Amino acid sequence: MSTVVATAPVLVIEGLTVGYGGVPAVRDLDAKVHAGEILALLGPNGAGKTTTMLAAVGAIPVMSGSITALGEPLDKRVERNARRGITLVPDNRGVFHKLSVSDNLRLAHRKGGADVDVVFEYFPKLRGLRGRKCGNLSGGEQQMLALAKALLPRPKVLLIDELSLGLSPIAVKDLLPRLRNIADEQQMAIVLVEQHIDLALAIADSAIVLHHGRVALSGPASELSAQREKVEAAYFGRVDGPNDEVAAAAE
């Protein structure tokens, strides 16, 4: 896990309520992520995880509350937030299946961004797949490419929605530790939506369990990992109160 540094968080979500067509899908969410930290966002389908991620890049409007990124209020335009260093890897991975790995990476490169050799250090398998069309890659290889593309602009905040979707457990076990390395070495703040609870908690610094759009449980990942039954209860909505803090329960 990262060493906590006494600096301002790079992503601050306060009292966030957000949804669609005037109907909230997430209510009163608070979260903070510092540089070099990983926040795991957990919960069943429909809990509001993807909605939170979309709001955090400006893709959907906030109904109430606020999001501050890199010391400034989040812009309402996704492209401006991306230029500031806030990047989302969507659950569909956002890769171009008819293009080669090299072409996908070339399109993602930005002036002043990382050299492609830097992302090959994290995902060395991609180096040997440069000429292969993305559509011919395995699910794990496509996810590596999606992450590599996201790293090229050198984001300060990286949000990854459903990293393990469609992947084998072996592929997930391979990818998640790499995120820990990226957060530590690049001092990147990462928010990770993940269904594999134990694997996510093993690499995260903190975690939030959402259920029906509300925080059911939150706290340091190490404490949550030590209270697996409590996490499961929150995951399936079997806890009292909208925000049952692990830290308080541990006292």
Order of alpha helices (4+ residues) and beta strands (2+ residues): beta-beta-beta-alpha-beta-beta-alpha-beta-alpha-alpha-alpha-beta-alpha-beta-alpha-beta-beta-alpha-alpha-beta-alpha
